[in-house]
């Protein structure tokens, strides 16, 4: 009986320790269109009438020849770079 409790406890701990991995997943978005500009730190794409600028760095994976005029689909995530908390109304 004691070994059964140990197995159940171990399974519970395994499930709880893996919770942050799936609970904190960030949505991935995409934009598709012709490339307007390519720089080391940015790719500009035409989407409809809008110019979309997506930041990139050395870890960005590029499959194919990324040149102006090429049609691309860019996968990206929204990441906060700074958060300024404003004072709220005092609670009574």
C-alpha positions in Angstrom: 0.0 0.0 0.0 2.8 2.4 0.8 4.4 1.8 -2.6 1.1 2.6 -4.3 1.1 6.0 -2.5 4.7 6.7 -3.6 3.8 5.9 -7.2 0.7 8.2 -7.1 2.8 11.0 -5.4 5.5 10.6 -8.0 3.0 10.8 -10.9 1.4 13.9 -9.3 4.8 15.6 -9.0 5.7 14.8 -12.6 2.4 16.3 -13.8 2.8 19.4 -11.7 6.4 19.9 -12.7 5.5 19.8 -16.4 2.6 22.3 -16.0 4.7 25.4 -16.7 5.8 24.0 -20.1 2.3 23.8 -21.5 0.6 26.5 -19.4 3.0 29.3 -20.5 3.0 28.7 -24.3 2.9 31.8 -26.4 0.8 32.2 -29.5 2.5 32.2 -32.8 1.3 34.4 -35.6 2.1 34.8 -39.3 2.2 37.4 -42.1 2.5 36.5 -45.8 3.4 38.8 -48.7 6.2 40.1 -50.9 9.4 41.4 -49.2 9.9 45.1 -49.4 13.2 45.4 -47.5 15.7 43.1 -45.8 18.1 44.2 -43.1 20.1 42.2 -40.5 17.6 43.3 -37.8 14.3 43.5 -39.8 12.2 42.2 -42.7 9.5 44.4 -44.2 6.6 42.7 -45.9 3.6 44.2 -47.9 0.3 42.9 -46.5 -2.5 44.4 -48.4 -2.0 48.1 -48.3 0.1 48.0 -45.1 3.9 47.6 -44.6 4.7 45.2 -41.8 8.1 45.4 -40.2 9.1 42.2 -38.3 12.3 42.3 -36.2 14.8 39.5 -36.6 18.1 38.5 -35.1 20.8 35.9 -35.5 18.5 33.1 -34.2 15.9 33.8 -36.9 15.7 30.7 -39.2 15.5 31.6 -43.0 14.7 28.8 -45.4 15.5 29.9 -49.0 16.8 33.0 -50.6 15.5 36.1 -48.7 15.5 38.9 -51.2 13.4 41.9 -52.0 10.4 40.8 -54.1 10.3 37.2 -52.8 7.0 36.0 -51.4 7.4 34.9 -47.8 5.5 33.7 -44.8 6.9 34.9 -41.6 6.1 33.2 -38.3 6.4 35.5 -35.3 5.5 36.0 -31.6 4.6 39.1 -29.7 7.1 39.6 -26.8 6.9 42.4 -24.3 10.1 44.5 -24.1 9.0 46.9 -21.4 6.0 47.2 -19.0 5.2 50.5 -17.3 2.7 50.0 -14.5 0.5 53.1 -14.0 -0.9 53.9 -10.5 -4.5 52.8 -10.2 -7.3 54.2 -8.1 -6.9 53.5 -4.4 -9.1 50.7 -3.1 -11.4 51.4 -0.2 
